[in-house]
Amino acid sequence: QVQLVESGGGLVQPGGSLRLSCAASEISFRRYAMGWYRQAPGKQRELVAGIASGGTTNYAGFVKGRFSISRDNARNTVYLQMNSLKPEDTAVYYCNAKWSSYDFWGQGTQVTVSS
């Protein structure tokens, strides 16, 4: 079973940047489509960004060029670079791995954007 561990969250001021990392245990990591989701208090979990095994990316509309997802298959790691952070970006950010009928989630990392 795939294990996903997120890191890199923290407290930043509006306009600041963070880079989240998600390390996967699965040696066949490159097979999986990877994604970052987030969930704020009182809201549903929502997709932030996704990246296919071949490197194709997609983003939620609210990102508007501020975030960038990437993957390093040699390191079994996916990243989310977040720039120009806003208070509404505050949420727990979760890493997801998906392949065929398999769907795995990390434990989440807290991102707080506050002035």
Backbone as numpy.savetxt, mean C-alpha at the origin, in Angstrom:
# Nx Ny Nz CAx CAy CAz Cx Cy Cz
1.28 -20.41 2.92 0.45 -19.23 2.92 1.33 -17.99 2.92
0.90 -16.99 2.17 1.65 -15.74 2.07 1.48 -14.94 3.35
2.60 -14.43 3.86 2.57 -13.49 4.97 3.05 -12.13 4.48
2.32 -11.10 4.84 2.62 -9.74 4.43 2.84 -8.87 5.66
3.93 -8.11 5.67 4.26 -7.25 6.80 4.51 -5.84 6.29
3.65 -4.91 6.72 3.79 -3.52 6.33 4.66 -2.77 7.32
5.33 -1.74 6.83 6.12 -0.86 7.68 6.22 0.51 7.01
6.67 1.49 7.77 6.91 2.82 7.22 5.88 3.86 7.57
4.81 3.46 8.25 3.81 4.43 8.65 4.32 5.32 9.77
3.55 6.35 10.07 3.93 7.26 11.12 3.13 8.54 11.06
3.61 9.53 11.80 2.97 10.84 11.88 3.74 11.84 11.03
3.04 12.51 10.14 3.64 13.55 9.30 2.72 14.75 9.23
3.31 15.90 8.92 2.53 17.11 8.72 1.96 17.15 7.31
0.86 17.87 7.10 0.34 18.04 5.74 1.43 18.53 4.80
1.46 17.95 3.61 2.48 18.27 2.64 3.71 17.40 2.73
3.81 16.60 3.77 4.96 15.74 3.96 4.87 14.46 3.14
5.88 13.61 3.31 5.98 12.37 2.54 6.28 11.19 3.44
5.83 10.02 3.00 6.15 8.75 3.64 6.31 7.71 2.55
7.12 6.70 2.82 7.20 5.54 1.95 6.86 4.30 2.75
5.80 3.64 2.35 5.39 2.40 2.98 6.02 1.22 2.26
6.35 0.19 3.03 6.91 -1.03 2.47 6.07 -2.22 2.91
5.98 -3.21 2.05 5.28 -4.44 2.35 6.17 -5.60 1.93
6.63 -6.36 2.91 7.50 -7.50 2.66 6.68 -8.78 2.66
6.83 -9.58 1.62 6.08 -10.82 1.47 6.98 -12.02 1.68
6.42 -13.05 2.31 7.19 -14.26 2.60 7.23 -15.23 1.43
6.28 -15.13 0.51 6.11 -16.09 -0.56 7.18 -15.96 -1.62
7.84 -17.08 -1.93 8.89 -17.06 -2.93 8.35 -16.80 -4.33
7.07 -17.12 -4.55 6.43 -16.88 -5.83 5.74 -15.52 -5.86
6.28 -14.58 -5.11 5.75 -13.23 -5.01 5.43 -12.62 -6.37
6.28 -12.87 -7.34 6.12 -12.23 -8.64 4.84 -12.64 -9.36
4.20 -13.72 -8.94 2.94 -14.15 -9.53 1.78 -13.25 -9.13
1.90 -12.59 -7.99 0.77 -11.91 -7.38 0.62 -10.48 -7.87
-0.64 -10.11 -8.05 -0.97 -8.69 -8.13 -0.95 -8.13 -6.72
-0.34 -6.98 -6.55 -0.19 -6.38 -5.23 -0.96 -5.07 -5.17
-1.44 -4.75 -3.99 -2.17 -3.51 -3.84 -2.03 -2.92 -2.46
-2.26 -1.62 -2.40 -2.36 -0.91 -1.13 -3.79 -0.42 -0.97
-4.36 -0.70 0.19 -5.68 -0.24 0.57 -5.56 0.56 1.85
-6.59 1.33 2.13 -6.59 2.06 3.39 -8.00 2.08 3.99
-8.04 2.23 5.30 -9.30 2.30 6.01 -9.20 3.33 7.12
-10.03 4.35 7.04 -10.11 5.37 8.06 -11.25 5.05 9.01
-11.20 5.58 10.23 -12.28 5.33 11.19 -13.64 5.70 10.62
-14.60 4.79 10.73 -15.94 5.04 10.25 -16.14 4.91 8.76
-15.10 4.52 8.04 -15.19 4.39 6.59 -14.84 2.97 6.16
-15.26 2.62 4.95 -14.94 1.32 4.38 -13.51 1.30 3.86
-12.96 0.11 3.79 -11.64 -0.04 3.21 -11.70 0.27 1.72
-10.72 1.01 1.22 -10.73 1.43 -0.17 -9.37 1.21 -0.81
-9.40 0.95 -2.10 -8.17 0.76 -2.86 -7.45 2.09 -3.03
-6.16 2.08 -2.79 -5.31 3.24 -3.02 -4.55 3.10 -4.33
-3.88 1.97 -4.50 -3.08 1.72 -5.70 -2.87 0.24 -5.87
-2.73 -0.19 -7.11 -2.46 -1.58 -7.41 -1.37 -1.71 -8.45
-0.69 -2.85 -8.43 0.35 -3.12 -9.41 0.29 -4.60 -9.78
0.20 -4.87 -11.08 0.12 -6.23 -11.57 1.50 -6.89 -11.57
1.51 -8.20 -11.79 2.78 -8.92 -11.80 3.73 -8.39 -12.87
3.16 -7.90 -13.97 3.98 -7.35 -15.03 4.36 -5.89 -14.85
3.87 -5.26 -13.80 4.25 -3.89 -13.50 3.23 -2.82 -13.83
2.12 -3.19 -14.46 1.07 -2.23 -14.76 0.45 -1.71 -13.47
0.25 -0.42 -13.37 -0.26 0.20 -12.16 -1.62 0.84 -12.38
-2.36 0.98 -11.30 -3.59 1.74 -11.31 -3.75 2.43 -9.97
-4.46 3.56 -9.97 -4.56 4.40 -8.78 -5.98 4.87 -8.57
-6.32 5.08 -7.31 -7.58 5.71 -6.98 -7.54 7.17 -7.41
-8.73 7.71 -7.71 -8.80 9.08 -8.17 -8.28 10.09 -7.16
-8.43 9.81 -5.88 -8.02 10.77 -4.87 -6.51 10.91 -4.75
-5.77 9.99 -5.37 -4.30 10.08 -5.34 -3.82 11.27 -6.15
-4.36 11.44 -7.35 -4.09 12.58 -8.23 -2.61 12.89 -8.37
-1.83 11.86 -8.68 -0.42 12.04 -8.95 0.46 12.12 -7.72
-0.10 12.04 -6.54 0.68 12.20 -5.31 1.38 10.93 -4.87
0.79 9.78 -5.20 1.32 8.50 -4.74 1.87 7.70 -5.90
2.80 6.81 -5.59 3.37 5.93 -6.59 3.61 4.55 -6.00
3.09 3.52 -6.66 3.30 2.15 -6.22 4.38 1.51 -7.09
5.20 0.68 -6.47 6.25 -0.02 -7.20 6.51 -1.36 -6.52
7.19 -2.24 -7.22 7.52 -3.53 -6.64 8.93 -3.93 -7.01
9.55 -4.66 -6.10 10.88 -5.20 -6.30 10.76 -6.71 -6.11
10.64 -7.43 -7.21 10.41 -8.87 -7.13 11.60 -9.62 -6.53
12.79 -9.09 -6.70 13.98 -9.72 -6.12 13.95 -9.67 -4.60
13.29 -8.68 -4.05 13.20 -8.52 -2.61 11.84 -8.90 -2.05
10.93 -9.37 -2.90 9.57 -9.72 -2.48 8.92 -8.56 -1.72
9.04 -7.37 -2.27 8.58 -6.18 -1.58 7.82 -5.26 -2.52
6.75 -4.67 -2.01 6.01 -3.65 -2.73 6.05 -2.37 -1.91
6.10 -1.24 -2.59 6.23 0.05 -1.94 5.09 0.98 -2.32
4.82 1.91 -1.45 3.91 3.00 -1.76 4.58 4.30 -1.33
5.01 5.07 -2.31 5.58 6.39 -2.04 4.44 7.40 -2.00
4.31 8.10 -0.89 3.23 9.04 -0.69 3.81 10.43 -0.49
3.46 11.34 -1.38 3.90 12.72 -1.31 2.71 13.65 -1.16
2.97 14.87 -0.76 1.93 15.88 -0.61 0.76 15.35 0.21
1.06 14.77 1.33 0.03 14.14 2.15 -0.94 15.15 2.72
-2.19 14.73 2.81 -3.28 15.54 3.32 -3.87 14.90 4.56
-4.52 15.69 5.42 -5.16 15.10 6.61 -6.13 13.98 6.27
-6.82 14.07 5.15 -7.76 13.03 4.76 -7.09 11.73 4.33
-5.76 11.73 4.21 -5.02 10.50 3.95 -4.83 9.67 5.22
-5.17 10.23 6.36 -5.03 9.51 7.62 -5.86 8.24 7.61
-5.21 7.11 7.86 -5.87 5.81 7.81 -4.87 4.73 8.18
-5.38 3.53 8.37 -4.53 2.36 8.42 -4.37 1.86 6.99
-3.13 1.67 6.58 -2.83 1.24 5.23 -2.47 -0.24 5.23
-3.13 -0.99 4.35 -2.98 -2.43 4.28 -2.39 -2.87 2.95
-1.51 -3.84 3.02 -0.96 -4.48 1.84 -1.80 -5.69 1.48
-2.01 -5.91 0.18 -2.80 -7.03 -0.30 -2.08 -7.75 -1.42
-2.18 -9.07 -1.41 -1.64 -9.90 -2.48 -2.75 -10.77 -3.03
-2.88 -10.81 -4.34 -3.98 -11.54 -4.98 -3.47 -12.33 -6.18
-3.84 -13.61 -6.22 -3.54 -14.46 -7.35 -4.57 -15.57 -7.43
-5.23 -15.67 -8.57 -6.29 -16.65 -8.75 -7.32 -16.48 -7.64
-7.62 -17.54 -6.91 -8.58 -17.48 -5.81 -7.95 -17.09 -4.48
-6.66 -16.82 -4.48 -5.96 -16.49 -3.25 -5.94 -14.99 -3.01
-6.13 -14.61 -1.75 -6.25 -13.21 -1.37 -5.72 -13.06 0.05
-4.59 -12.35 0.19 -3.94 -12.23 1.49 -3.79 -10.77 1.88
-3.83 -10.54 3.20 -3.74 -9.19 3.75 -2.67 -9.10 4.83
-2.01 -7.95 4.90 -1.11 -7.66 5.99 -1.86 -7.13 7.19
-1.13 -6.83 8.25 -1.74 -6.37 9.49 -2.04 -4.88 9.50
-1.47 -4.15 8.58 -1.71 -2.72 8.47 -0.66 -1.88 9.17
-0.49 -0.66 8.67 0.40 0.30 9.30 -0.31 1.66 9.34
-0.22 2.33 10.48 -0.96 3.57 10.68 -0.24 4.74 10.04
-0.98 5.52 9.28 -0.51 6.78 8.72 -1.38 7.90 9.27
-0.76 8.86 9.92 -1.48 10.00 10.47 -0.90 11.28 9.92
-1.75 12.08 9.29 -1.35 13.36 8.72 -2.06 14.45 9.50
-1.30 15.21 10.25 -1.89 16.18 11.15 -1.00 17.40 11.29
-1.63 18.56 11.36 -0.92 19.81 11.59 -0.90 20.18 13.06
